[in-house]
Amino acid sequence: MTTWTRKALLLTVSAAAAAGTLTAVGAPVAHSRPAGPAATPLAWGPCAPIPGTTVPAGQQCATLRVPLDHRAPGGRTVDLAVTRLRTDRPEARRGTLLVLAGGPGGSGVQRLAQKGEALRAATEGAYDLVGLDPRGVGGSTRAGCGIPEADRHLVTLRAYPAADGSITENVARARRTAEACARDGGPVVRSFSTRNQARDIDRLRAALGERKLSVWGHSYGSYAAAVYAQEHPDRVDRLVLDSVGDPDPARVAYGWMTNVGPAVALRFPDFAAWAADPAREAEGLRLARRAEDVRPLFLALARELDREPRESETPGVPLTGNRLRQALHGSLNSDTAFAPLARLIRSAQDPEGRPVLPPELAGALPDEDATLTMAVVCNDVRWPGPDSGYARRVAADRAEYPLTAGMPANIAPCAFWKYDEEPRPTRITAEGPSNVLMIQSLRDPATPLAGARKMRAALGERARMVTVERGGHGMYLGNGNACGDRAVSDFLVTGKRPARDAHCPD
């Protein structure tokens, strides 16, 4: 694509941008001179198969060994799984683009396998693409706390209150989980944190032989990317934060959870409009004649399942009200998940039906996955203690946001977590190079726009933000539109951003 075409497309991002100028950041530089101490180069080889994912031809994998405790670099180590898809246009290569998955718990190796070909095409071969499984994830060193199976379902890990709104069992479960991790988790579990992920990323940069990395972070990965850029501003070339949360260091993950209630409420009308569209009639998925009737229908069905759970196609795992609510939350991430959610609702309404649960709700998570997801958010920041009024906050949240039934405000194992040292979340500031592009949907059910705006304010002139006129979680090469995708691709290839924050119509 010619430079003129790129500029024309990006100038359509918003009227504001069209009236101004584009600014270029990160002019072409050589990234072959490592910064910091020398590192052993990675030994690349073929990748092992990834279930359910077609690994692109030419994708390579390696293992990076890093200190368990970066303060004791000569001590025990952990292994990190790394993957690479090299540019197919060496003459156009600018450097390395690191892809950070969401979560905590998302696999960068898997995400690169899923997005690598599209990303390589979108960035016109400007980068070698690299994915990383953080410690505790996928092919990296893992560890568990021995959490009982019943406590490892999403609807117990996510701490949905009982049908009557009480949190007695949530408190007991949170206490025993924290005690299990204090007793059996060991130093590896205690090392699961965003700060250590940032340190590991810098080890990876050195092992790749790069002076700087460009980074595309998605969801939680965007927060980890922002932390890395804050800790090592001179080692980041171009940074894309896709669907990012509130960086308030006093709250971090606790704050992300409390934002979920209003985020789901804001996104639900998109599903309601889809489910009431006459076009759904032929598919048997039209839930109501009017969009405004879908919400009361859903809430009534969830309450009915609270009273009488329905036997599902998964033996021993019934469809409860809370499993229906969790299915809703997961389905709001993408419009493509609306049809499966409507089928689940339809089958739950049928007295003879046996609902088919989404895979993530049909069984317990492995102990290591449940441990990692929880340990990162607990290790990152101290949560309010068990006597800080969780029951009161849950009741208020449940009344205001019934679609999530009080879950976002509920207690977690973090309330009872045992710390070796006080957690010190990184404060994101405006100090550093102006090389950040944010992209965000208006109606994100997981990392809402209100939280992203706080990240934008914290970054100041370091960043520009492109909002997209739609709902969903994860915009670039995902739920976004051509305008949003082009804004990010153009930034990664040319360094050009809108002169000011911009908006993409749907």
N, C-alpha and C positions, 0 to 999 in steps of 0.2 A: 504494500500500500504506500502511496506517495506521501511525502510530508504534507503537501497541500490538502490531500483528502483527510489525513489525520487531524489537521488543524480545523478543517471545516466541521468534521464530526464533533470534535470536542467543544467547539464554540456553540453547538446546539444544546449543550448540557443545561444551560439556563439562560434566561434573558440577561441576568446580571453578568454572567461570564461573557456572553456575546458582546455586551456593551463595553467590556474591559479588555484586558490582555491576558495572554497565557504566560505563566512564569515557568521557567525551566529550573530544575534543581538537579544537583548531582551530575555535572557535566562529565563526559566520558573520562574515566581514570583507569589506570592500571591497578588491578587488584591482585597481582601475583606476588606481592611482597608481604609476607605474613607480619602481623603485628603481635607483640608479646613473645613469650618463650616459644622455642621451636617445638614441633609436635611430630610424632611418628605418622607418616602418611598412611592413609587407609588402604587396606588390601581389598580391592573390589573383586566380586565374583558374581555368579548367577544368583538370582533371588529364588527362595523357596516359594512354592505355590501359595497363594492367598485364597482361602475358601470364598467362593462367591464373587471373586474379582479376577478379571483378566489382566495379567501383568503385561504392560506394553513391551514389545520387542526391544531389546537393548537396555532395559532397566537393570541396573546392577545393585548389589547389596554388599554391606560391609558391617563390621563391628567396631565401635569406638569404645575404648576403655577410659573411664574417668574416675577420679577419686570419689569414694563414698562421701567423704567430708573434705570439701575443698580447702578447709583450713589446715588439713593434715594431708598434703598431696602425696606423701610417701607411704600412706597407710593403705587400708583396704580399698578395693576398687569395685565398681559395678560396670556392666556392659550395656551399651546402647546400640540398638539396631538402627542402621542408616541405609538409605537407598538413594540412587542417583539415576537420572535420565539426562544424558548429555545432549547438548544442542546438536541439531541436525544441520546447523549452518555455522560452522566454526568461524567463518570470516565475519559473522555478525555478533559473535559472542562478546558480551559486556562483562559478565561475571557469573556469580552463583546466586540463585534465588532459593531461599529456604522456605519450605511450605510447612506451616505449623497447624496441626489439626485442633479441633475443639475439645470439649470435655469439661473438666479434666478426665482423661482416659482415652481420648481419640488417638488413633494411630497415624502418624505422619507417613509411614511406609505404605499403609493401605490407601491413604488419601492421595498420595502421589500416583499410585497405580490407577486410581479412579480418575484423576484429573490431569495426569501428566501430558497425555497427547493433546488435549484441548488447550492446556496452559502453554505448551511449547508452540502450538500454532498461533495462539493469541499474542504471544510475546515475540513472534517472528524469529525464534531461535536465538534471542539475545542472551539467554542464560543456560547454564547447566542447572537443572532442577534437582533439588535435594529434599528429602523428607526424613524426619527423625521421630522415632518412638521414644518419648521421654522415659526416664527411669520409672519402672512399674508398669509399663504399657507394652503390649504386643510381644515383640521379640527381644525386648530389653530385660534386664534383671528385674524380677518380680518378687513380691512378698505379700503375705496375707496375715491376718490377725486371728484366723480360726473363727470367723463369724458364723453362727449357726445358719443353716439354709433358710429357715423361715424369716430371718432378718435380712436376707439378701435379695428379696424381690424389690422391684422398683417402688411399689406402693408401700413398702416398709422403709426402704432407704430414703425415700422422699418424704417420709413422716406425715402421711395423711392422718388426720384425727379419726377417731371412731365415728360410727354413724351418728351418735348423739352429740358429737363435737368434743367429747372429752379427750384428754391427752395423757391419761394415766399410763397406758401401755406404751405410748411414744417415749415418755420419760424413762420408764424401766428399760426399754430397748436401747435408748441412747446411752444410758449409764452402763449397761452390760457390754455394749460395743466398745465404748471408750476404755473400759476396764480390760477387755480382751486385747486391745491394741497396746495398752500400757504394759500388759503382762507378756504377750506373745508376739507383738509386732516387731520388736527389735530395731536396730539402728537403721535398717533399710527403709522401713515404714516411716521412721522419724525423718528421713531425708527427702521424702516426697514433698516438694514445695516449688512454688514458682521461682523463688530466688535461686534454688539449685538448678532449675531448668535453664535459667538465664546463664548461669556459670557453665553448665554443660554445653550450651549453644556456643559459647566462646571457645571452648575446647574443640568443638566441631569445626568452627571457622579456622582455627589454627591448623587442624589436621587436614583440612581441605587446601591449605596453602594460600588462603585468601586474606588480604588486608582488610577488606570489608565484605559484608554480606548484604544483599537485598532480602527482604522478608515479606511474605504474605501470610498473615495470621488470620485465622477464622475462629470466631466465637471466643472461647477461653484462650485459644492460641493467639488471638489478637492482643489479649491482655499480657500474655507471656512475652509477646514480641515488643510491646510497649515497655515492659520492665527491662528487657534486654537493651533496648535503645536508650533508656534512661541511665542504665548502669554503664553502657559502653557507647556513648553517642558518636565517638570517632570511628566506630567499627561497623556502622550501618550506612549503607548506600541509599537505597530507596525502601520505604516502609509502607505497606498497605495494611490497614486495620479494618477488617471486614466483620461487621456486626459485633461491636465491642461493648463491654459493660462499664459501669460506673467505677472509676479507679480510686474512690475515696479510701485512703489507707486505714481509716478507723473502722471500715466496714467490709470492704472487698467482697468476698464470697457471701457473707451474711447479707450484705446489701443486695447482691445479685438475686438472692432467693426472695427477699421481701418485695422486689420489683415485679415478680412473676404474676401476682394477682391482677394488678392493673394492666399488665402487658397482655395477658390472655383475654381480659375483658375488651381491650381495644381491638384485638385481632379477630375475635369470634364473629363479628358481623360479616366478615369476608366469607367465612364458611356458611353462615346463615343465608346470605344472598345466593351462594352457589347451590345450597340444598333446597332452596325454594324456587329455583329457576325452572320454568316449564321444560327446558331441555333435559332435565333429569328424569322426566316422566318415562320416557322410552327405556331408560336404564333401570327403572324400578328404584331409583335412589332419591326421588323427590320426597322430602320429609314433611313439607308443609306448603300451603298455598301462598303464604306470605312470609317474608324473611323474619318479621318480628315475632312469628310464632315458633321459630326453631329453638330459641333459647328456653322458653318455658317448657317445651317438649323435652329438651335435653335434661333440664334440671329435674323434671318429674320422673323421667326414666332413671336417673342416677339415684334419686331417693327411693324409688321402688326396688332397685338393686341393692341398696343399703339394707332394706328390710328382708328381701328374699333374693340372694345371689342366684344366678343362673348357671347351671352346669354347662361347661364349655366343651369344645372338642379336645381340650387338654385335660386328661384325667387328674383330678385332685386340685385343679386350679380353676375355680369358678370365676365368672364375670361378676364382679362386685361393683358397687357404685364408684369406689375409688379407682378400680381398674379402668372403668369407663372414663373417669375424669383424666387419668393419666394418658389414656389413648387419645383423648382430645388434645391434651397439651402437646404430645409428640406430633400429632397430625397437623397442627397449626404451623409447623415449621415450613411446610411447602404445600402449595395448592395441589400438587400431584397426590398428596395423601388424603384429600377430601373424600374421594370415592371409597377407599377402604374403610374410612371412619363411618361413612353413611351406611355401608354394608353391615358394619358391626352394630350400629344402632338399629337397623332394620331387623337383623337377626335377633337382637335382644327384645324387640317388640313382638316377635312371633312366638306365641305360646309353644309351638312345636319346634322352634329353631334351636340349634346348638351353636352358639357364637364361636367363631374362629378368632382366637386372641392374636394380636400382633406378636411377632416372635419375641420382642423385648419384654412382653408381659406374660409369656407362656411358661416361664420358669425363673429360677433364681439365677442371679449373676454368679460367676465363679468367685471364690473368696478373694483372689488377688485383684480382680476388677473392682469388686465392691470396696475393698480396702483402699485401693489407689484413689478412686473417685472421692471418697470421704476424707482420706488423710490429707490430700492437698489443700482442700478448703479449710480443714481444721488447723493444719500447720502454718498456713499463711497469715492468719489473723486470729486474735483471741475473740471468741464469740461471747455474747452475754451469758452470765452464769445461770444455773438451773433455777435460782430463786428470783430471777429478774422480771417475772411477770409474763411468761410464755402463754399461760392459759388465757389471760386477759387479751393479749395481742391476737391470739388465734381466734377468739370469739369475735373480736372486732373485724378481723380480716375476713372471716367466714361470712359475716353479715354483709360486708361491703362487696365482696367478690365471691359469690356462691359457686361460680364455675370451678374454682380451685379449692373450695371448702375449707380454707384455713391452712392448707399445707404450706404455703410460702412463708408463713410467720411462725411455724412450729419449731419445736426444739430439735436439735441434732446432737450426735455424739460430741460435737465440738464444745458443747456446754460443759462437758465433764472431762475434756481432753487434758492429758498430762504432758507438760512441756519440759524439755531439758533446758530450754532457754526461752525467754520472751520473744514471740514472733515480731519481726520488724518489717512490715510491708513497705515496699518501695513507693515513695511519693512521686507521681508523674508531674513534671513541671514543664514550663516553657523554655527551659535552658537547654540548648542543643540546636543542631542544624535544622533548617526548615525543609524537611525531606519526608513528610508524612502525608499520606492521602487516606482519608477515612471514607468508607461507603456503608450506608445504613438504610434499611427500609423504614418507612414511616410507622409500620405496624408489626414490629418484631415481637413474637411471643416469649422469647427467651432473654434477649438483651435489648430492652426497649429503647426507643429514641431518647427518652429522658435521660437515661444513663449514659448513652453515647454522647449526648450534648455536654455532659459533665467531663467526659474524657476530652472532648473538643476544647472546652474552656481551659482545662488543665494544660493542654499542649500549647495554647496560644498561637503565636505566629509560626510555630513549627509545623502546623497542620492546615489542611483544607478538608472540608467534608462535603461529600456528594450524597444527597438523600435521594431515594428512589420511591416513586409514587406507587407503592404496593405493600403487601404484607409478606411475612415469611422471614426465615432466619438463614443468613448466608446469602449474600448478593452476588459476588463476583463468580461468574461461570456457574451459577446455580439458580437462585430465584430472581436474579436481576433482569434487567432489560438491555437492549442493544446499547442504549445511551450510557448506562452505568458500566457495563462491561468495557465499552470503548474508553471511557474515562480512565479506568484502572489500567487497561492494556497500554494506552498511550503514555500514561505516567511511567509505567515500568520500562517501556522501550525508549522514550524520548526524554523523560524527566519533566514533561510539561504538566502543569496542574491548572485548574481554573484560578483566575486572579483572586477570587473570593469564593466562599462557600456557594455551592450550586445545587440545583435540583433537576432531577430527570423525571419527566412525565412518563406514565406507564405506557 
